Amino acid sequence: MGLMSKILGESGPSRQTDDYVELNADNFDTSSVESERQVRIARISGSKDVVDIKDAVYDGDIVVADITRHSTQDTTMERISDELKQVAEEVGGDIVQKDDDQLIITPAGVTVSRERLGQ
C-alpha cells in the first residue's frame, strides 16, 4: 500500500506511482520561513524513542510517529501509548492513532479531527 493510499484510503480512483512527483526539500527555499511549530516525523522502534517525541511535543511541535514495528496489542506499545497520552494531556494537546501504523501527537492549541476530509 502506497503512502497516498494510506493518506487517502482505497476508495479513491486507482492511481499509479507515475501520477506523483517526488518532492526534493532542496528545491524549496526555507531560509526565510520562521515558524513557531514544526511537524516532526518519528519512528518508534522502542521505549528510547519516546524521549525525543516527548521533547518535541513539549517544545510545541506536532509529531507523526510510525508505529509499524509494533502490534497495537504489544505491551510495549501500550506502555508507549500511555506515556504519550500523558504528555498530550499535560500540554493540553491531542493524540490519535491513525489505522495501525501511526500516532499523531499535538501540543496545546492543536487538535486532530476524527473525521476524514470529504466524508
KAPEQUI-V129099 format. One record per backbone hydrogen bond with DSSP energy under -0.5 kcal/mol. CO is the residue of the C=O (numbers start at 1). NH is the residue of the N-H. If there is no record, write none. Layout:
<<CO | NH> <CO | NH>>
//
This chain:
<<2 | 6> <3 | 7> <4 | 8> <5 | 9> <16 | 19> <17 | 20> <22 | 24> <23 | 25> <24 | 27> <25 | 28> <28 | 30> <30 | 33> <32 | 34> <38 | 40> <38 | 62> <40 | 64> <42 | 66> <43 | 45> <46 | 49> <47 | 50> <48 | 51> <48 | 52> <49 | 53> <50 | 54> <51 | 55> <52 | 56> <53 | 57> <54 | 58> <55 | 59> <56 | 61> <57 | 60> <62 | 40> <63 | 65> <63 | 105> <64 | 42> <65 | 67> <65 | 103> <66 | 44> <67 | 70> <71 | 74> <74 | 78> <75 | 79> <76 | 80> <77 | 81> <78 | 82> <79 | 83> <80 | 84> <81 | 85> <82 | 86> <83 | 87> <84 | 88> <85 | 89> <86 | 90> <87 | 91> <88 | 92> <88 | 93> <89 | 92> <92 | 109> <94 | 106> <96 | 98> <96 | 104> <97 | 99> <98 | 101> <98 | 102> <101 | 67> <101 | 68> <102 | 98> <103 | 65> <103 | 105> <104 | 96> <105 | 63> <106 | 94> <107 | 110> <111 | 113> <116 | 119>>
//
